[in-house]
Amino acid sequence: MKRMAFWLVAVTTLAGVVAFTAPAPGPADQQAAPVFGIKIYPGYRDWRLVSVAHEEGNLNDIRAILGNDLAIKAYRAGKLPFPDGTVIARLAWTYVASEENNKAFGRNQSFVPGPRPEWYLQFMVKDSKKYATTGGWGFAQFDKDGKPADEAMHKTCFPCHEPAKATDIVFTRYAP
Amino acid sequence: MKRMAFWLVAVTTLAGVVAFTAPAPGPADQQAAPVFGIKIYPGYRDWRLVSVAHEEGNLNDIRAILGNDLAIKAYRAGKLPFPDGTVIARLAWTYVASEENNKAFGRNQSFVPGPRPEWYLQFMVKDSKKYATTGGWGFAQFDKDGKPADEAMHKTCFPCHEPAKATDIVFTRYAP
């Protein structure tokens, strides 16, 4: 009985540690996004910062754009187009006022990330051969639980990005 | 003459590469901030993301909070107080509307980083012995060119942070 209690504690503790440290929101065997076949990149939350942004309107989120090593290297070198293997991740959080910060500042001015919104996570993956018909990029969108969006939604990515041809259809610039 | 032209091009190119890739804004022999004696941490721009924020009002900036390895580990483990050696960096950029993004979204909603504001960079450094009289934290603020703020400004940091005692006088939470 004692031993069983030990294991219960050990397993619960381990689950807690995994929940706190796991960088990907979904399980290891998570679903690939349709159209482009992209899965959530393990460790994306450890990638370096490209930039930040705030979207008003229906999105009403605050976001961080992270990049894998190839992305950061290309951004910093100012080299376009991005090389094959580049992956850019967009993380979004609900946009909430921080009462604690406002109290410290003495006025209502501070906005911080709240819980994940419905569409928490997106990836752009450069593979000029595999994704030749969509500007050399594959796109993927996942919800707050790591479930990919449907096919119809994934077909909207490229037409929206296409106007940004001058920057290899990537909207985000590197924050200096 | 040909050789001289080569060197001119080589040096100019090298200067360009350094300007693009150097993570710290100041020179290597840059000045330490007064009161706490903190210098800009080389490589801080490569640190992992803690969170993002937007400040309205006089600041009117959009910011990223990055942490060194100890900071990220402590945040993810939910462990307080932060261990000695923790360093948290706050990078701020001017808050500007993105015309390009707005065109893609079909409405005015998108805000992104512009050039560095006057007070671009701050650090909080945990050293419970060295900074015992200020909650175990040292504070440093640098302008957009890497020049530290004056002594008077550095004396305002701790009194403002002190109310956040429940979170080891750190305001920023980890963005999940």
Interface residues (C-beta under 8 A of the other chain):
Chain A: V17 F20 T21 R45 D46 W47 R48 L49 S51 V52 A53 H54 E55 E56 G57 L59 I62 R63 A64 L66 R76 A77 G78 L91 W93 Y95 S98 E100 N101 K103 A104 F105 R107 N108 Q109 S110 F111 V112 P113 P115 R116 C160 H161 P163 A164 F171 T172 R173 A175 P176
Chain B: V17 F20 T21 R45 D46 W47 R48 L49 S51 V52 A53 H54 E55 E56 G57 L59 I62 R63 A64 L66 R76 A77 G78 L91 W93 Y95 S98 E100 N101 K103 A104 F105 R107 N108 Q109 S110 F111 V112 P113 P115 R116 C160 H161 P163 A164 F171 T172 R173 A175 P176
